[in-house]
């Protein structure tokens, strides 16, 4: 099937959907036409870009480090064999998938982004903290599952927030910078956790580092100023 050149020509959309998409594209076009092209440095040092970069660095580095360290944390917590530990370590991410879809769905239906992103980060921080507050293996694994769910689910609303704040040709550059620093954190933080573990002999220090990073990322997210986006339910 040939793809139509304009949303208004898309026959598989309802009239209300075509009008909604066309209206918001025109509004964005008018808004962008009133702005001037920003220089490289003015884009990189915009307050919202710096804030988004810090949030993505803190949260993504924790999320990726957790993937690497979760089996070791579970094994030290439980004493399970390597095979059982591997199977148990898959549980948090199996449950994180439907939770991520749910968060994305509710964010789209309501048009709210900031609290969805920050709430997931606080949810992850609470999971990390709870895992250190109990000696019960089952409760500890449940807490780490909460942490993985929040860590995964934060991504979609975070990028929705970024898209609402960064528009125009400069947005591609800003998003590239934000993403790059997040991946840099993913490289650095596993070494930080390894260092803390070697110095203390436990994974507790690294887990508390995860807790603090996610809590700080959530707090910084709440500092972002953005307009509430139209909810998808407006289309019906």
N, C-alpha and C positions, 0 to 999 in steps of 0.2 A: 504494500500500500504506500502510495506516495505521500510524503509528509507535507502538509500545507505550509506555506510561507509565513502565515500569520495566525495567531490564536483564534481570531474571529472566523477563520475558515475551517477550523477543526470540527468536523461533523460529529465526532464521537463525544464532544462536550455538549452539555445542555446550554441553552441560551443564557441562563443566569451565570454559569461558569465562564462562558466566553466573555460576557460583559464584565465580570469581576476581574478576570485576568487582563483584559484590554484596558480597563480603567486604571488599574494599578501600574501597568507598564507605562501608560501615558503620564501618570503622576510622577513616576520616577524619572521619566525623560525630561519633563519640565523642571524638576528639581535639579537634575544634573546640568541642564543647560544654563543655569544661573550661577554655576560654580566655575572657577578657573582651575586649570591643571596645576596640581601641586608638584613641587619639586621633590626630589628623592628624599632629602633630609627632612623636609617639612612633613612628609608622610610618615617617616620612621619615628619621628619624635612627637607625633600627635599624642596627647594624653591617653586617648582611648586605645591607640595601638600599643603603647607601652603597658597599659593595664591588661589588655587582652593577652599580650605576650607573657607577662608575669603569671597570669592565671593558667595559661596553657602549659607553660614550663613546669609549674608546681604540680598540676594535676596529671598531666600526661606522663611526666617522669615517674610519678608514683604508680600510675596504672601499668606502665610497662615494666617497672622494677618488680611489681607484685607478681607478674606472670613468671619472672625468672626465679623469685625467691619463695613463692607460695608452697611448692612441694617440700622444700627444706624446712620451712616454718611448720608445716603440718607434721612432717616426720619428727622434728624435735618435740613438738607438742604431744604427739600421740605414741611415738615409738613403733609405728607401723612399719611393715616391710616395704621395700622400694616399690613393689608391684601394687600393694594396697594403697600406698601413699599416692601413687600416680592416678589410681582410679578415684580416690577421694578428692584429689586436687582438681579433678575435672568437674566436680559437682558445682562449685561456685559459678563457673562460667556457663554451665548448662542452664542454671537458674537465672543468670544475668541476661540471657538472650530475651526471654519473654518480658522481663522487667524493662529492658531497654526499649522494646517495641511499645510497651504500655506508656512509658514516659514520653516517647516521641508522639504517640497518638494523642495523649492528653494535652501536650504542648501545642500541637497543631489545632486541636479542636477549640482550645481556649484562646490561642494567640499569645499566650504568656510564655516568655522565654527565660528571663533572668532568674526567677525563683525556681523554675524547673532545673536549670543548670546548677545554681547554688545549692538547692535542696539535695541534689544527688551527691554533691561534694561533701556536704555535711553528713549525709547518710553514710558515705564511705568512711568519713572520719570517725563516726560513732561506731561503726563496725570494727575498725582497727582498735579503738580504745577498749571496746567490750572484749575483744580477743585477749587483751592483756589483763583484764579485770577478773578473769575466771580461770580456775585450774581444771575445770570440767572439759574433757576433750570434745564432746558433742556440742557443747555450747560454744567452745572456741571455734570449731569448724563452722558453726552457724554464723558466728560473728564475722569470720573471714568471708563467708558467702555474702553477707550484707555489704561488706567492703567492696567486693568484686562487682556486685550489682550496681552500687552507686558509682563506682569508678567507670564502668562501661557506659551507663546510661547518661552520664553528663555530656557526652560528646555531641550528640545531635542538637540539644538546645543551646550548647555553647556556640556552635557554628551558626546557628540561627541568629543568636545575639550578634555575632561578628558580622553577619551579612546585613543586619539591620543598621549597624553603625558605620560600615565601610561600603561606600558606593562609588561608582565611577571607575575610570581607568586605573586610578591609584589603588583600588581595593585589591587587585591581583597581587601587587607588590606587598601590600600590608599583610595579606593572608599568607603569602609565601614566607615573610619574616616571622610571623607568629608560629607557623608550622615548623619552621627550621629550628627555632629556639626550643620548641617542645621536644623535637628529636634529639637536640643537644642534651637536654635534661635527661632523656632516656638513656643516653650514653653515660652520663656522669653519676646519676643516683645509684645504680647498682653497685658502683665502686664505693660510694658513701656507706651504703648498707653493709657491704663486706667489711669495710674498715671498722664500723661501729660494732659489728659482730665479733671481729677479731679482738677488739679492745675489751669488750665486756664479757665475751664468752656465751652470750645469749642473743636471740633475735629480738629481744624486747626493745632495745634502743632503736633498732631499725624500724620496728613497727610503730613506735612513738614518733619517729621522724615522719612516717607515712601519715600518721594522725594529724600532726601539726601542719604538714604541707597541704593536705586536703582541706583542713579547717581554714587555713589562710587563703587558699584559692577560693573557697566559697565566700569568705568575707569580702575579698576583692571584687568578686562578681557582683555583689550587692551594691558596690560603689558605681557601677556602670549606669549611665543615664540613657534610657531609650524609651521610645514610644511603644505602647502596646500595639502589636501587629494585628491585622484583621484575622479573626478566627475563621476556620474553614466552614463552620456551621452557618456562616453568612451566605454561603453559596446555595443553601437549601431554601 
